[in-house]
Amino acid sequence: MPLKSLKKALVTGGCGFIGSRLVNQLVRDGFEVVVVDDMSVGDISALTEHKLLIRTVPAALLNQFLVQDAMKQAGTLVIAADFVDPIVLHHLQTGEFTHVFHLAANPRVSLSVEKPATTTETNLMKTVELLSACRDIGLEKFIFASSSAVYGDNHQLYGEPTTENDTPAPESPYGLQKLACEMFMKQFSQLYGLNTIALRFFNVYGPGAADGSAYMTAITAWCAALSKGEPLRSDGDGDQTRDMIYVDDVVDAMLDMAVWYSEPGFVVANVATGNSTSNNMILEWLKIRFPSLTIQHAPERAGDVKHTLASILRIRELVGWQANTPIDKGLEKTLSWWNLKIGK
């Protein structure tokens, strides 16, 4: 799709699992992209994997870098820094950006349970600081990677798809942090006229989510275990279900909302498939293809919800988006990225 209205984008967390694929797509479509990532979760190799031509600079040298007119050179600029570093925020305010894609966060639910104060500083307070830097620069859109964790274990998840109108009930500090970010975004839209979009990602999987990464979903953990010949850990009874969405479908949703959604103010939308799959179903799918695998049962994890299932009616109505990757095709692509040969 031609992204003609998108001239220059700042992507926070652009060296991460989802961010790197977003950056790759933006660059592929010919747009100027600046990435900021402190590398605490992301990895520069996530961009080089896409064969992008990149130029990395620490925040302390950014001004000197720009004075030398290096921005006119080919390649994507990667600023190795915290996204609220004062030098980064100054560049945001003077760099004529049209869009900000805010993906930087610590998405580990378990860590948010263990360290709620630290993760609130990272996931909420810094987001408010970023929003503050965006309020008076004529930004077209601020697109935020929110999460299905804002819903918690809502009773409607046991059959009816969760809609954006359902009452949020986060069961982890991470979910609460994301919800609070959304509330600030709505208020910034009302107070300052900043156009903000919160996309509630459900369970994202796919190539690029490496062993030990912040996006260590069950699928990633199982691929890592298969690659090492280790048992696959199953938490709880395995009957928990997830609305699993392939990473490239998530990228398409962000781009569609960035380019084609034109209403001012604040909007929130689910990004999912509208279908759910149990952990046990995925394990059975893997068993057929890897008959020698073994399963190690473990206790249920604190803060995890039992079921997720989304309604995607809103985003479909807004921009005509829907996920295009069935779970079996997505799993096959993920296994291929891990160099896992079926029948191994």
N, C-alpha and C positions, 0 to 999 in steps of 0.2 A: 504494500500500500504506500503511495507517496505521502510523506508527512510534510506537505508544503508549508503548513502554518508553523512548524517547529523550526526555529532558527538556531537556538543555542540552549542547551540543557545542562544543568548541574545535577549530577547523580551522586548522592551520598551512599556510602556502602557499595560503590560500583565495582569493587573487587571481590564481592561475595558471590554466593551461589546464584541468586536471582539477578542481582545488580549487574554482574558481568555479562549475562545474556541480554539484559536490557541495553547495556552500553553497546554490545556487539550489533544489535539490531539498529540502534540509532545511527551508529557509524556506517553500517551497511547502506542505510538510506541517505547518506551524504550530509549529515548534520554535525555541527560542531558540538562536541561533548567535553565537559570537564568533570573529572571524577575526583572525589575526595574520600579517602579511606585511611584510617589509622592503622590498618593491617592487624588489628587485634583479633578480628574475626575473618576478614577477607585475606586474600593472597593475590599478589600481582600476577602469579602464574595463571589465575583464572581468566585474565585478559589475554595473556600471550597464547593461551590454549586456543583462543579464537583467531590467532594470527593477526591481531591488531598491532599496528605501529603505535607504540606508546612512548611518551616522554614523562619521566617521573621527576618530581622536584619536591623537596621538603618545604613546609610552609615558611620556614625562616628565610629561604632563598627565593620565595615566589616573586616579591616585588622586583628584585634584581633581574630575575628571569624575564618578567614582562617588559621591563625597561629595555632589555636587549632585543625586543621585538620577536622573541622566540615563538610567540603564539602564532605567527604567520607561517611557521614551519609545518610540515605535514605531520600528522599523528594526533593522538588523543592525549591531552594533558592529564596526568594523574598527580594530584597533590597528596603527598603522604603526610596526613595530619588528621587531627580531630576535626570534625565538621564545624565545631563552634570555636575553633582557633580564631582569634581576632583578625589575623591576616586573611584567613579564608573568608570570613564574613565580610570584610572590607572588599575583597575581590568580588564577592557575590553582589554587593551593592553598587559596584562600579563597572561590572563586566557585561552589562546589557543582556542578562539572561532573560529568556522568555518563559522557561519552565524549570521547576525544581522537582526532581523525583527523590523522595526521602525514604531510603531503604535502610540506612544505618541504624542498627539496634543490636541489643543482645537478646536473641530470641529464645534463649534456653528457659523453658518454664521451670525446670528444676532449680536453676540458679536463682531465679526470681523468688522462689520459695525459701531458698537458703539465705539469700542476701537481698531482701526487699529494698533497703535504703540505697544500696549501691546501684542496683538495676533501675530504680526509679530516677536517680540522677541521670543515668545514661539514656533511658528510654523516654522519659517524660520531660525533665527540666531542660535538657539540651534541645529537645524538639521545640519547646516554647521559645528558647533563645533563637533557634533557626527561623521560626515563624516571625519573630520580632524583626529580624534582619530583612525579611521579605516584604514587610507590610507597605513600604513606601517606594518600591523600585519599579512599579508598573509591571509586575510579573503577571503573565497570563494565567498560569495555573500552578498550584502547589499540590502535587500528587503524593499521597502518603500510603505506605505499606502497613495497613492495619491487619487485624487477625480475627479469625473466628473465635479465638479465646475470649473475646469480649462477651460472648453469649453464655459461656459456662455450660453446665449440664442442664440446659433448659429442657423442660418436660416435653416440649414439642419436638425435640430431637429424636424421640422414640417413635417416630412414624411420619409426622408432618414435617416438610422442609422448613428450616428456619428462614424467616424473612427479616429484612432490615427493620421492620416495625416491631419485632419481638423485643421484649424488655431484656436488656443486657443483665447478666448476672455472673460476672467473671469469678472464677474459683481459684485464680492464681494472681499474684502481684503483676505478672506479665500481662494478663488479660486486662487488669485494672489500669495498668499504665497505658495500654493502647486505647482504651476507652477514654481515659482522661485526655490523651492527645487529640482524639476526635472532638471532644467537647471544647478544647481550646481552639481547634481549627474552626469550628462553627462560630465561636465568639469572635475570632479574628475576622471572619467574613462579615459578621454583623457590625463590628466596631470600625473596621478599617477598609472594608471592601475587597479583601483578599479572597480570590477565588480558590477554594480548597476542595480537594477530592480525597475521601478516605475509602480505600479498597480493602475489604476484609478478606484476606487470603485464607482459604481453608488449607488442607494439608498438601503442601507443595512437594513434589518429588521430581527426580529426573537426573540427567547427566550433570556433573559438576558439584553435586553435594558429596563431598569427600568424607572419608573416615575421620571422625573427631571434629567435624565441622559443626557450626552452630545449628545448622539444619540437619541434625542427626535424627531423621525420622526413622520409623521402623524399617522402611524399605532400604534406606541408606545403610543402616546398621546390619541388616541381613546381607546386603551385597558385600559389605566389608567382611563379614564373617565367612561368607562363601569363598571370597578371594583368598582367605587365610586358611581355609579348611577347618574353621572352628564351628562350634554349635551355634545355632540361631536362637537368640534369647526371645522368649515370648512373655510379655508382662501380663499378669492377671490371668483371666480365663481365655483370652484371645478372641472373645466375642465382641470386643469393642469395634465399632465401625467408624470409618473415616470417609469423608468426601475428598478423595484423592485427586489432585489436579496436576497435570504435567506442566513443568516450568515454562515451556515456550507458550503455552496457552495463557499463563499469567502475564507474560511479557506482552502478548497481543492485547490483553485486556487493558493494561496500563497505557499502551500506545493509542488504542481506540478512544479511551477516555480523554487522553491528552489532546488528541487532534480533533475528534468529531463531537465531543460534548461541548456545548456552547452556552449553557445557562449559567448566569452569574451566581455567586454565593457558595454555599456548602452543600455537598451531596455525599452520601455514603452508599456503597454497593457491595454485595457479595461477589467474590470471584471464586468459582467452584464449578463442578460439573453437573450438580443436581442429582448425582447418584452416589451411593455409599458402598464401601467394600469392607468386609471384616478382616482383621489380621489373620484369622484362621483361613479365610478364603485365599489370601495371598500366599500363605504358607503351603496350602495344598497345591496351588499353582506351581510353586517352586519345587515341591516334592516330586511332581510329575517330571519335571525337567532336570532335577538333580536328586536322583533316588537315594544317594548315599548321605544326604544332609541329615543332621540330627538337631533336635530342638531342646533347649534348656529353659525350663519354666522358672519364672521369677515373680516376686510379689508385684501387685499393682503399684504404679508410680503416683506419689503425692502430687495433687494439682491437675492430674490428667482428667479430661472429661471422658465419658463412656462412649458417646455417639456424636458424630457430626454429619449433618445432611443439610445442604443449602438450597434455598430457592434462588435462581438466577434470573428471575423474571424482570427485576428492575434494570439490571445492566443490559439485558436483551432489548428492553424497551427504549433505553437511553441511546444506545449506539449500535444495536444489532449484534452484539458480541455473544458468542457461546463457545465453550470448549470443544476442540476438534480431535482430541487424542484419547481414544479408548484406553482403559487401564491396561489391557494386555499389550497393546502397541507401545504404550509408555514404559511398561516394565521391560519389554524387549530392548528398547533403545537404552534404557538405563543399564541393563545387563551388558550390553555391547560396550558402553562407556567404561565399564569395569573390566572389560576383556574377559568376561565370563561366558564360556561356550556351553550352550545347552548340551546336557549329556555328559558333562565333565565328570 
